[in-house]
Amino acid sequence: MFHGLPSEDPIDHLDEFDRLCDLTKINGVSEDAIKLRLFPMSLADKAHQWEKSLPHGTITTWDECKKAFLAKFFSTGRTAKLRGEISSFIQRNNETFAEAWERFKGYTSQCPHHGFNNESLLSTLYRGCLPRYREMLDTASNGNFLNQDVDDGWQLVENMAISTECYGEQYESTDWSSTAHSIELDAQMRKDMLALNSKLDKLILAQFPAKHVNYVSEQTLVKDQEGEETTQEVCYIQNRQGSYRNPQQGRYNNYQAPWPHQQQSVPQGFNQGLLIPNQLKIGI
């Protein structure tokens, strides 16, 4: 029984009444007629007095009865709050489409006397969805979701909610704020690495000033014997060309290593301490 007290919830009373009426079926009598006949019996005290004061013939359908009942016993503040939730509905970033759809339906069911028509509700839901879901709805509607029939639009929304709930729940529930934070950390790490590389380059240049070096060529590997490799270094210093190679003592190769009488002598200290990395070219 509903007495019309502030502590009572008229929505809960209507839901319970609907469930009880679903148990009653009379051949030849419509569902609306059954509910209109039984509803006054579910009211008492203040609520019953309100029902008796209604002019005869003003309520002819169950939907009209519910709206009049809620307009009387549903608080104005609560109505305004739920109407605001409906009109300003926006899907949250960490909310799946199915969850957003259920939340939207919850607002409308808690305030059935909200006053919005179906076309307006469908437009509000569409505009409040995240961009990727609006694109999906448009694609499924041949380019423009709002141009189709309202009933077809609601069916498409329901189907997409079921589909995303079954197959895209983990992807949709991604915490995009955490992902953005990870991207920022990666960018900062790359910035730090670039700064470190710059410091290393300056340190290398400080260790190898090479004031009189005009050109330094790359190091090449020359085989002495099978399985052995040595390093040959060709240096051009102050426009003077010289080739120096220090083979392993006692080993000569008839096609690569020069014989002792063919080696060019190198002044002592000529190449001492000159170890310049590959690809390092320094000009005066």
Sequence and secondary structure as in RCSB ss.txt:
>XXXX:A:sequence
MFHGLPSEDPIDHLDEFDRLCDLTKINGVSEDAIKLRLFPMSLADKAHQWEKSLPHGTITTWDECKKAFLAKFFS
TGRTAKLRGEISSFIQRNNETFAEAWERFKGYTSQCPHHGFNNESLLSTLYRGCLPRYREMLDTASNGNFLNQDV
DDGWQLVENMAISTECYGEQYESTDWSSTAHSIELDAQMRKDMLALNSKLDKLILAQFPAKHVNYVSEQTLVKDQ
EGEETTQEVCYIQNRQGSYRNPQQGRYNNYQAPWPHQQQSVPQGFNQGLLIPNQLKIGI
>XXXX:A:secstr
 B   TTS HHHHHHHHHHHHTT   TT  HHHHHHHHGGGGB HHHHHHHHHS TTS  SHHHHHHHHHHHHS 
HHHHHHHHHHHHT    TT  HHHHHHHHHHHHHH TT    HHHHHHHHHHHS HHHHHHHHHHTTT GGGS H
HHHHHHHHHHHHHHHHHSHHHHT  HHHHHHHHHHHHHHHHHHHHHHHHHHHHHHHH   TT SEEEEEEEEESS
TT EEEEEEEEETTEEEEE    TT   TTSS  GGG     TTSSTT    TT     
